[in-house]
Amino acid sequence: MPQPDAARDGAIRLAARLEPRVNQLARAIVERQRAEVPGFDLLPGEMRDVEIAATARHAIRGFLRHVQGLPDTDIVVFRERAAQRAEEGLPLVQLLRGYHVGAEVLLDALSELARPGEEGALQSLTRMQLRALRATVENVTEAYLAGLADQQGAARELARALIRGDEPEEVAARYGLSLESGYLVLSVRAPEPPTPVAARRLLRRALARLAPLAEGRVLSLPDECGGCVLLPSRTALDAVAGRISSRLPAAPIVGAATAGSPREVPAAAERARRIAAVADKPGLHRLQDVLLEYHLSGAADSAPELGALLEPLDGQPGLTATLAAFLDCDFDRRRTAQALDVHPNTVDNRLARVTELTGVDPHTARGVQLLGAALTLHRIAGREYR
């Protein structure tokens, strides 16, 4: 509704007193943001002291033009800044808090400058400022989310190119993204077959837990079971395991494999997917955690690692032969001792040493399966038991 001329003239006169103080107010806004907006001091100095101050001056002069009935200052500046902040990873809540701080500084200044009898003009300017703030916040939020969507879309394309081996260098260059020298590849799936919505939610939860480990340098690609997550290869596996511990609510099953270079990501992604598929409980699983199940699933790349299980026994006289004899004698230590012509205590000592060196106990069901498969590969390769 149009304001009466007297009230409008009073608002214009009051607002005009801000004109000589625009630079001072812009500096005050920057100082208030420094004190009240979390993470403000982490921004680059040039952004804090130059760019944000310039944006504040732009906003103040735009408000003064609006009060005078002149065309509003172009909102494009605010939209551009919002898209930049999204690209830089500044949280939206911090960006919006900065605009609210600016509005408070401006209203405080108007209150200080108002004279007796100008209460109506101050009230009018307050309403105008609130409307201007609402319009700015709407535009800034829209631009920020659009920029974030573009950024996420670009990251998704890069993840897809890496996982499929479709020229990731070209995709990274197209979107101005950087490639890591290597990646820790995670396949995230739900313990039970999920709905599409549940699968997306599972991946989002996993990303929320893992992103802090990679300082935001995380890529992901969803699928029907959950999805694939790519972290820099320098990310500590123990830290990842802690973030997706089976003790957490709704913990996913996660298979992990390492790619030494971007070109190795497709093979690592397939390995991580197979690991997650054969694992039977939530938490992080590496190949050695599910080696037998992985090998029995028909994966061709597991034989070398399964065969290598016995490598620590090389150069240790009698250990491999004792292990083979123990399995052949159906875990009977006395029969094993007779077959080897040694004392039963010697068998016990050697088997304890096997457990110590391989990390697998031949007295357990899983140990029997795993070591038996390794011995079979050992035999196929024509190697002698020593």
MOWO-V620673 format. One record per run of one state. SS is the DSSP state (H for helix, E for strand, L for the rest). FROM is the first residue (numbers start at 1). LEN is the number of residues. If there is no record, write none. Layout:
ss=SS from=FROM len=LEN
ss=SS from=FROM len=LEN
This chain:
ss=L from=1 len=4
ss=H from=5 len=12
ss=L from=17 len=2
ss=H from=19 len=18
ss=L from=37 len=3
ss=H from=40 len=3
ss=L from=43 len=2
ss=H from=45 len=23
ss=L from=68 len=8
ss=H from=76 len=13
ss=L from=89 len=3
ss=H from=92 len=22
ss=L from=114 len=5
ss=H from=119 len=46
ss=L from=165 len=3
ss=H from=168 len=8
ss=L from=176 len=7
ss=E from=183 len=7
ss=L from=190 len=6
ss=H from=196 len=19
ss=L from=215 len=3
ss=E from=218 len=5
ss=L from=223 len=3
ss=E from=226 len=7
ss=L from=233 len=4
ss=H from=237 len=7
ss=L from=244 len=9
ss=E from=253 len=7
ss=L from=260 len=2
ss=H from=262 len=17
ss=L from=279 len=4
ss=E from=283 len=3
ss=L from=286 len=1
ss=H from=287 len=3
ss=L from=290 len=1
ss=H from=291 len=6
ss=L from=297 len=6
ss=H from=303 len=11
ss=L from=314 len=5
ss=H from=319 len=10
ss=L from=329 len=4
ss=H from=333 len=8
ss=L from=341 len=3
ss=H from=344 len=15
ss=L from=359 len=6
ss=H from=365 len=16
ss=L from=381 len=6
